Amino acid sequence: MCLSTVYKNTVTPETVAMKNVMKIECQGDMVILTDLMERQMAIHGELVMANLVEGVAVVREAA
C-alpha cells in the first residue's frame, strides 16, 4: 500500500496538510484527501505534483 504526505504549496515540515493519505480526488477546484483512518480534508486549490514512489504530493491553495 502506498501512503503519501500531502503538502500545501511547498514541501516543508510546516506545510504538511495531511499524512498517511491513501486517496486524492480532484473535484472541480477542490482537492479531497482521505487518510488511512478514512478522515477527509478538502483543500480549495489544485494538485500540482504527486510522486508516489517518494510518497509526496503538493496541492497549490487557491488565493
Backbone as XML, in Angstrom:
<?xml version="1.0"?>
<chain id="A" units="angstrom">
  <residue number="1" name="MET">
    <atom name="N" x="0.847" y="-1.172" z="0.000"/>
    <atom name="CA" x="0.000" y="0.000" z="0.000"/>
    <atom name="C" x="0.894" y="1.237" z="0.000"/>
  </residue>
  <residue number="2" name="CYS">
    <atom name="N" x="0.601" y="2.171" z="-0.877"/>
    <atom name="CA" x="1.358" y="3.419" z="-0.958"/>
    <atom name="C" x="0.605" y="4.520" z="-0.228"/>
  </residue>
  <residue number="3" name="LEU">
    <atom name="N" x="1.232" y="5.079" z="0.784"/>
    <atom name="CA" x="0.659" y="6.203" z="1.510"/>
    <atom name="C" x="1.543" y="7.412" z="1.269"/>
  </residue>
  <residue number="4" name="SER">
    <atom name="N" x="0.938" y="8.582" z="1.245"/>
    <atom name="CA" x="1.689" y="9.791" z="0.950"/>
    <atom name="C" x="1.441" y="10.867" z="1.991"/>
  </residue>
  <residue number="5" name="THR">
    <atom name="N" x="2.371" y="11.802" z="2.036"/>
    <atom name="CA" x="2.200" y="13.024" z="2.806"/>
    <atom name="C" x="1.879" y="14.118" z="1.802"/>
  </residue>
  <residue number="6" name="VAL">
    <atom name="N" x="0.816" y="14.875" z="2.066"/>
    <atom name="CA" x="0.403" y="15.957" z="1.169"/>
    <atom name="C" x="0.765" y="17.288" z="1.815"/>
  </residue>
  <residue number="7" name="TYR">
    <atom name="N" x="1.396" y="18.133" z="1.008"/>
    <atom name="CA" x="1.844" y="19.452" z="1.454"/>
    <atom name="C" x="1.050" y="20.536" z="0.742"/>
  </residue>
  <residue number="8" name="LYS">
    <atom name="N" x="0.919" y="21.678" z="1.399"/>
    <atom name="CA" x="0.299" y="22.852" z="0.779"/>
    <atom name="C" x="1.403" y="23.740" z="0.223"/>
  </residue>
  <residue number="9" name="ASN">
    <atom name="N" x="1.392" y="23.955" z="-1.071"/>
    <atom name="CA" x="2.258" y="24.883" z="-1.799"/>
    <atom name="C" x="3.724" y="24.472" z="-1.911"/>
  </residue>
  <residue number="10" name="THR">
    <atom name="N" x="4.401" y="24.121" z="-0.821"/>
    <atom name="CA" x="5.816" y="23.723" z="-0.873"/>
    <atom name="C" x="6.044" y="22.546" z="0.061"/>
  </residue>
  <residue number="11" name="VAL">
    <atom name="N" x="7.118" y="21.832" z="-0.175"/>
    <atom name="CA" x="7.449" y="20.660" z="0.640"/>
    <atom name="C" x="8.355" y="21.102" z="1.789"/>
  </residue>
  <residue number="12" name="THR">
    <atom name="N" x="7.726" y="21.450" z="2.895"/>
    <atom name="CA" x="8.441" y="21.786" z="4.126"/>
    <atom name="C" x="7.662" y="21.190" z="5.297"/>
  </residue>
  <residue number="13" name="PRO">
    <atom name="N" x="8.322" y="20.955" z="6.418"/>
    <atom name="CA" x="7.609" y="20.393" z="7.576"/>
    <atom name="C" x="6.438" y="21.269" z="8.038"/>
  </residue>
  <residue number="14" name="GLU">
    <atom name="N" x="6.545" y="22.564" z="7.845"/>
    <atom name="CA" x="5.496" y="23.487" z="8.290"/>
    <atom name="C" x="4.246" y="23.457" z="7.413"/>
  </residue>
  <residue number="15" name="THR">
    <atom name="N" x="4.347" y="22.914" z="6.207"/>
    <atom name="CA" x="3.227" y="22.967" z="5.262"/>
    <atom name="C" x="2.521" y="21.626" z="5.073"/>
  </residue>
  <residue number="16" name="VAL">
    <atom name="N" x="2.734" y="20.681" z="5.985"/>
    <atom name="CA" x="2.062" y="19.381" z="5.887"/>
    <atom name="C" x="0.560" y="19.590" z="6.058"/>
  </residue>
  <residue number="17" name="ALA">
    <atom name="N" x="-0.201" y="19.146" z="5.072"/>
    <atom name="CA" x="-1.663" y="19.218" z="5.159"/>
    <atom name="C" x="-2.213" y="17.947" z="5.807"/>
  </residue>
  <residue number="18" name="MET">
    <atom name="N" x="-1.688" y="16.792" z="5.361"/>
    <atom name="CA" x="-2.164" y="15.515" z="5.904"/>
    <atom name="C" x="-1.124" y="14.437" z="5.629"/>
  </residue>
  <residue number="19" name="LYS">
    <atom name="N" x="-0.945" y="13.550" z="6.598"/>
    <atom name="CA" x="-0.049" y="12.404" z="6.443"/>
    <atom name="C" x="-0.870" y="11.137" z="6.233"/>
  </residue>
  <residue number="20" name="ASN">
    <atom name="N" x="-0.208" y="10.097" z="5.762"/>
    <atom name="CA" x="-0.829" y="8.782" z="5.548"/>
    <atom name="C" x="-2.035" y="8.859" z="4.618"/>
  </residue>
  <residue number="21" name="VAL">
    <atom name="N" x="-1.911" y="9.675" z="3.573"/>
    <atom name="CA" x="-3.001" y="9.841" z="2.605"/>
    <atom name="C" x="-3.030" y="8.623" z="1.687"/>
  </residue>
  <residue number="22" name="MET">
    <atom name="N" x="-4.225" y="8.025" z="1.581"/>
    <atom name="CA" x="-4.376" y="6.854" z="0.718"/>
    <atom name="C" x="-5.148" y="7.174" z="-0.555"/>
  </residue>
  <residue number="23" name="LYS">
    <atom name="N" x="-5.873" y="8.328" z="-0.551"/>
    <atom name="CA" x="-6.657" y="8.676" z="-1.739"/>
    <atom name="C" x="-6.677" y="10.191" z="-1.916"/>
  </residue>
  <residue number="24" name="ILE">
    <atom name="N" x="-6.500" y="10.620" z="-3.176"/>
    <atom name="CA" x="-6.596" y="12.029" z="-3.543"/>
    <atom name="C" x="-7.601" y="12.129" z="-4.674"/>
  </residue>
  <residue number="25" name="GLU">
    <atom name="N" x="-8.629" y="12.938" z="-4.475"/>
    <atom name="CA" x="-9.641" y="13.146" z="-5.506"/>
    <atom name="C" x="-9.678" y="14.631" z="-5.869"/>
  </residue>
  <residue number="26" name="CYS">
    <atom name="N" x="-9.764" y="14.919" z="-7.160"/>
    <atom name="CA" x="-9.905" y="16.291" z="-7.626"/>
    <atom name="C" x="-11.325" y="16.466" z="-8.135"/>
  </residue>
  <residue number="27" name="GLN">
    <atom name="N" x="-12.056" y="17.386" z="-7.499"/>
    <atom name="CA" x="-13.445" y="17.661" z="-7.866"/>
    <atom name="C" x="-13.584" y="19.158" z="-8.094"/>
  </residue>
  <residue number="28" name="GLY">
    <atom name="N" x="-13.567" y="19.557" z="-9.360"/>
    <atom name="CA" x="-13.620" y="20.984" z="-9.674"/>
    <atom name="C" x="-12.396" y="21.681" z="-9.118"/>
  </residue>
  <residue number="29" name="ASP">
    <atom name="N" x="-12.616" y="22.696" z="-8.283"/>
    <atom name="CA" x="-11.489" y="23.420" z="-7.694"/>
    <atom name="C" x="-11.191" y="22.965" z="-6.263"/>
  </residue>
  <residue number="30" name="MET">
    <atom name="N" x="-11.615" y="21.747" z="-5.936"/>
    <atom name="CA" x="-11.356" y="21.173" z="-4.611"/>
    <atom name="C" x="-10.513" y="19.909" z="-4.745"/>
  </residue>
  <residue number="31" name="VAL">
    <atom name="N" x="-9.577" y="19.732" z="-3.813"/>
    <atom name="CA" x="-8.795" y="18.508" z="-3.716"/>
    <atom name="C" x="-9.209" y="17.850" z="-2.406"/>
  </residue>
  <residue number="32" name="ILE">
    <atom name="N" x="-9.730" y="16.634" z="-2.510"/>
    <atom name="CA" x="-10.220" y="15.905" z="-1.345"/>
    <atom name="C" x="-9.184" y="14.845" z="-0.965"/>
  </residue>
  <residue number="33" name="LEU">
    <atom name="N" x="-8.682" y="14.927" z="0.256"/>
    <atom name="CA" x="-7.690" y="13.980" z="0.755"/>
    <atom name="C" x="-8.365" y="13.035" z="1.744"/>
  </residue>
  <residue number="34" name="THR">
    <atom name="N" x="-8.011" y="11.755" z="1.659"/>
    <atom name="CA" x="-8.517" y="10.761" z="2.605"/>
    <atom name="C" x="-7.333" y="10.000" z="3.165"/>
  </residue>
  <residue number="35" name="ASP">
    <atom name="N" x="-7.226" y="9.950" z="4.505"/>
    <atom name="CA" x="-6.101" y="9.245" z="5.107"/>
    <atom name="C" x="-6.462" y="7.797" z="5.430"/>
  </residue>
  <residue number="36" name="LEU">
    <atom name="N" x="-5.512" y="7.094" z="6.000"/>
    <atom name="CA" x="-5.648" y="5.671" z="6.288"/>
    <atom name="C" x="-6.807" y="5.371" z="7.247"/>
  </residue>
  <residue number="37" name="MET">
    <atom name="N" x="-7.134" y="6.322" z="8.107"/>
    <atom name="CA" x="-8.241" y="6.152" z="9.056"/>
    <atom name="C" x="-9.558" y="6.663" z="8.475"/>
  </residue>
  <residue number="38" name="GLU">
    <atom name="N" x="-9.558" y="6.984" z="7.175"/>
    <atom name="CA" x="-10.706" y="7.481" z="6.411"/>
    <atom name="C" x="-11.194" y="8.863" z="6.851"/>
  </residue>
  <residue number="39" name="ARG">
    <atom name="N" x="-10.292" y="9.643" z="7.487"/>
    <atom name="CA" x="-10.597" y="11.053" z="7.761"/>
    <atom name="C" x="-10.385" y="11.811" z="6.467"/>
  </residue>
  <residue number="40" name="GLN">
    <atom name="N" x="-11.200" y="12.830" z="6.235"/>
    <atom name="CA" x="-11.096" y="13.587" z="4.992"/>
    <atom name="C" x="-10.783" y="15.050" z="5.267"/>
  </residue>
  <residue number="41" name="MET">
    <atom name="N" x="-10.106" y="15.654" z="4.284"/>
    <atom name="CA" x="-9.809" y="17.076" z="4.312"/>
    <atom name="C" x="-10.005" y="17.592" z="2.902"/>
  </residue>
  <residue number="42" name="ALA">
    <atom name="N" x="-10.662" y="18.738" z="2.768"/>
    <atom name="CA" x="-10.855" y="19.363" z="1.463"/>
    <atom name="C" x="-10.022" y="20.637" z="1.410"/>
  </residue>
  <residue number="43" name="ILE">
    <atom name="N" x="-9.271" y="20.796" z="0.321"/>
    <atom name="CA" x="-8.452" y="21.990" z="0.112"/>
    <atom name="C" x="-8.908" y="22.654" z="-1.178"/>
  </residue>
  <residue number="44" name="HIS">
    <atom name="N" x="-9.199" y="23.936" z="-1.103"/>
    <atom name="CA" x="-9.577" y="24.711" z="-2.284"/>
    <atom name="C" x="-8.288" y="25.019" z="-3.042"/>
  </residue>
  <residue number="45" name="GLY">
    <atom name="N" x="-8.108" y="24.366" z="-4.193"/>
    <atom name="CA" x="-6.881" y="24.534" z="-4.961"/>
    <atom name="C" x="-6.759" y="23.458" z="-6.023"/>
  </residue>
  <residue number="46" name="GLU">
    <atom name="N" x="-5.495" y="23.135" z="-6.365"/>
    <atom name="CA" x="-5.254" y="22.141" z="-7.411"/>
    <atom name="C" x="-4.046" y="21.283" z="-7.064"/>
  </residue>
  <residue number="47" name="LEU">
    <atom name="N" x="-4.087" y="20.034" z="-7.494"/>
    <atom name="CA" x="-2.960" y="19.131" z="-7.332"/>
    <atom name="C" x="-1.907" y="19.512" z="-8.358"/>
  </residue>
  <residue number="48" name="VAL">
    <atom name="N" x="-0.687" y="19.798" z="-7.894"/>
    <atom name="CA" x="0.359" y="20.210" z="-8.838"/>
    <atom name="C" x="1.451" y="19.168" z="-9.004"/>
  </residue>
  <residue number="49" name="MET">
    <atom name="N" x="1.573" y="18.233" z="-8.040"/>
    <atom name="CA" x="2.613" y="17.224" z="-8.155"/>
    <atom name="C" x="2.286" y="16.057" z="-7.249"/>
  </residue>
  <residue number="50" name="ALA">
    <atom name="N" x="2.531" y="14.853" z="-7.745"/>
    <atom name="CA" x="2.414" y="13.651" z="-6.915"/>
    <atom name="C" x="3.540" y="12.699" z="-7.290"/>
  </residue>
  <residue number="51" name="ASN">
    <atom name="N" x="4.405" y="12.391" z="-6.342"/>
    <atom name="CA" x="5.476" y="11.428" z="-6.530"/>
    <atom name="C" x="5.155" y="10.253" z="-5.622"/>
  </residue>
  <residue number="52" name="LEU">
    <atom name="N" x="4.540" y="9.239" z="-6.179"/>
    <atom name="CA" x="4.072" y="8.117" z="-5.378"/>
    <atom name="C" x="5.199" y="7.202" z="-4.922"/>
  </residue>
  <residue number="53" name="VAL">
    <atom name="N" x="6.323" y="7.217" z="-5.617"/>
    <atom name="CA" x="7.479" y="6.437" z="-5.172"/>
    <atom name="C" x="8.036" y="7.048" z="-3.886"/>
  </residue>
  <residue number="54" name="GLU">
    <atom name="N" x="8.109" y="8.372" z="-3.835"/>
    <atom name="CA" x="8.612" y="9.077" z="-2.654"/>
    <atom name="C" x="7.529" y="9.299" z="-1.594"/>
  </residue>
  <residue number="55" name="GLY">
    <atom name="N" x="6.258" y="9.120" z="-1.965"/>
    <atom name="CA" x="5.173" y="9.322" z="-1.025"/>
    <atom name="C" x="4.906" y="10.774" z="-0.710"/>
  </residue>
  <residue number="56" name="VAL">
    <atom name="N" x="4.994" y="11.629" z="-1.749"/>
    <atom name="CA" x="4.832" y="13.074" z="-1.577"/>
    <atom name="C" x="3.873" y="13.608" z="-2.648"/>
  </residue>
  <residue number="57" name="ALA">
    <atom name="N" x="2.982" y="14.512" z="-2.217"/>
    <atom name="CA" x="2.110" y="15.227" z="-3.155"/>
    <atom name="C" x="2.025" y="16.671" z="-2.697"/>
  </residue>
  <residue number="58" name="VAL">
    <atom name="N" x="1.822" y="17.587" z="-3.668"/>
    <atom name="CA" x="1.726" y="19.019" z="-3.368"/>
    <atom name="C" x="0.426" y="19.548" z="-3.956"/>
  </residue>
  <residue number="59" name="VAL">
    <atom name="N" x="-0.303" y="20.293" z="-3.126"/>
    <atom name="CA" x="-1.532" y="20.957" z="-3.553"/>
    <atom name="C" x="-1.297" y="22.459" z="-3.458"/>
  </residue>
  <residue number="60" name="ARG">
    <atom name="N" x="-1.544" y="23.168" z="-4.549"/>
    <atom name="CA" x="-1.453" y="24.630" z="-4.548"/>
    <atom name="C" x="-2.792" y="25.184" z="-4.114"/>
  </residue>
  <residue number="61" name="GLU">
    <atom name="N" x="-2.803" y="25.905" z="-2.994"/>
    <atom name="CA" x="-4.037" y="26.510" z="-2.496"/>
    <atom name="C" x="-4.445" y="27.669" z="-3.381"/>
  </residue>
  <residue number="62" name="ALA">
    <atom name="N" x="-5.755" y="27.778" z="-3.634"/>
    <atom name="CA" x="-6.285" y="28.899" z="-4.400"/>
    <atom name="C" x="-6.231" y="30.162" z="-3.544"/>
  </residue>
  <residue number="63" name="ALA">
    <atom name="N" x="-6.028" y="31.281" z="-4.207"/>
    <atom name="CA" x="-5.944" y="32.563" z="-3.474"/>
    <atom name="C" x="-7.276" y="33.070" z="-3.039"/>
  </residue>
</chain>
